[in-house]
Amino acid sequence: DRVLVRIKDLTVEKADEEVWVRGRIHTSRAKGKQCFLVLRQQQFNIQALVAVGQHASKQMVKFAANITKESIVDVEGVVRKAYQKIGGCTQQDVELHVQRIYVISSAEPRLPLQLDDAVRPEVEGEEDGRATVNQDTRLDNRIIDLRTSTSQAIFCLQSGICQLFRETLIRKGFVEIQTPKIISAASEGGANVFTVSYFKTSAYLAQSPQLYKQMCICADFEKVFCVGPVFRAEDSNTHRHLTEFVGLDIEMAFNYHYHEVVDEIADTLVQIFKGLQERFQTEIQTVSKQFPCEPFKFLEPTLRLEYREGVAMLREAGVEMGDEEDLSTPNEKLLGRLVKEKYDTDFYILDKYPLAVRPFYTMPDPANPKTSNSYDMFMRGEEILSGAQRIHDPQLLTERAKHHGIDLEKIKAYIDSFRFGAPPHAGGGIGLERVTMLYLGLHNVRQTSMFPRDPKRLTP
């Protein structure tokens, strides 16, 4: 009939209460007739004391000292106020005086990596010669690495991003949809697609839910979003590319101008940023202990610059580039720094991209044939969303596809979906792992993918 209490709830308000706690043995240290344990749950931990006395024998102290690290135990004890702050524990004002301890699941004595090493900032490790854990070792032993306080905080915050995304869009009147991931033709019309065997023919893994989002707009759903896996067969071994990631996708019909959609998407992201600040300060601070970073800054309403303005800023900084040239990754990052210096924001929109660098389905700007009604959104100088007003007229769509040299037969179903009346609409796709990485100021998207997939990694 016992009730297990969470470690994060063990505070001075519970002093002198008898409690049951389940946790992992993070560390153990025997000292004379006493054994000090640190019990851990997710990113929270508490010191537990086993001492010879009324409730503990010498054998019990010895037994506790020999429990292997990472074993799961149930502990019955009394919460006591600490005489001084307990360093190294999240619960610094109290400790647990153990009366009984039960091993629920014993861990092997040899661990593939030490959790203390895995949460040590790299700079500290370099300075004092202590070990740090490299990325491949972490990913090869992901189950252990995910137990660290940093990983626990990262993925709790990432869960919060999904929750806030859904909450915000449902409040705005959006409908969540589920789209197929096995499709008959490449959804982006390009070559970077995974082919899979499908009975007596071939199929593809969806590069985007875009076709189905747009079909739902044509079916009068007006505002839709989806959360699901996206597959890209790109041989890109960079800090921000994955072959499978989670897409947060939005599509919306508009009445007068595609900026209605741009503003709605930008506000959704702002609401996510505000929600993270309000609800996830513990997680943000936990991550910053290992990966120090300036707090994420944003404006309300969001800063929106036209592409030509961004190019002008880069030219002023000494970059040579043409009016219709796409931004390279170094130029993206430089522009992000320039925007931060000038406007003091880590989040901004770049609007009116050159038509020449956007996909065939992007609506040309009616006022300027060289530009388009398209936009990207950036966090800390890196793109997290690419979007546009879509061409909803089948004749214009056919012309643009021919201009790009696309086989019309392969996209027939896409074009046909607009033949029965389609409202003007726009949308975009957000990479969940990138948003998490850039919000926390991390340096590699594999830190924010629970089980990352890239050209060189298919396990665990």
HELIX and SHEET records of a PDB file:
HELIX    1   1 ILE A    7  ASP A    9  5                                   3    
HELIX    2   2 VAL A   12  LYS A   14  5                                   3    
HELIX    3   3 LYS A   58  ALA A   65  1                                   8    
HELIX    4   4 LEU A  115  ALA A  118  1                                   4    
HELIX    5   5 GLU A  122  ASP A  128  1                                   7    
HELIX    6   6 GLN A  135  ASP A  140  1                                   6    
HELIX    7   7 ARG A  142  ASP A  145  1                                   4    
HELIX    8   8 SER A  149  ARG A  171  1                                  23    
HELIX    9   9 GLN A  210  CYS A  218  1                                   9    
HELIX   10  10 HIS A  259  ARG A  279  1                                  21    
HELIX   11  11 GLN A  281  GLN A  290  1                                  10    
HELIX   12  12 TYR A  307  GLU A  316  1                                  10    
HELIX   13  13 THR A  329  TYR A  343  1                                  15    
HELIX   14  14 LEU A  355  VAL A  357  5                                   3    
HELIX   15  15 PRO A  394  HIS A  403  1                                  10    
HELIX   16  16 LEU A  408  ILE A  411  5                                   4    
HELIX   17  17 LYS A  412  ASP A  416  1                                   5    
HELIX   18  18 LEU A  432  LEU A  440  1                                   9    
HELIX   19  19 VAL A  445  THR A  448  5                                   4    
SHEET    1   A 6 GLU A  18  LYS A  31  0                                        
SHEET    2   A 6 GLN A  34  GLN A  41 -1                                        
SHEET    3   A 6 PHE A  44  ALA A  51 -1                                        
SHEET    4   A 6 VAL A  94  SER A 105  1                                        
SHEET    5   A 6 ILE A  72  LYS A  81 -1                                        
SHEET    6   A 6 GLU A  18  LYS A  31 -1                                        
SHEET    1   B 8 VAL A 175  GLU A 176  0                                        
SHEET    2   B 8 LYS A 223  PHE A 231  1                                        
SHEET    3   B 8 GLU A 244  ALA A 253 -1                                        
SHEET    4   B 8 HIS A 425  GLY A 431 -1                                        
SHEET    5   B 8 GLU A 382  GLN A 389 -1                                        
SHEET    6   B 8 SER A 374  MET A 379 -1                                        
SHEET    7   B 8 PHE A 347  ASP A 351 -1                                        
SHEET    8   B 8 LEU A 303  GLU A 306  1                                        
SHEET    1   C 3 ILE A 182  ILE A 183  0                                        
SHEET    2   C 3 THR A 201  LEU A 205 -1                                        
SHEET    3   C 3 THR A 195  TYR A 198 -1                                        
SHEET    1   D 2 PRO A 364  ASP A 365  0                                        
SHEET    2   D 2 ASN A 368  SER A 372 -1                                        
END                                                                             
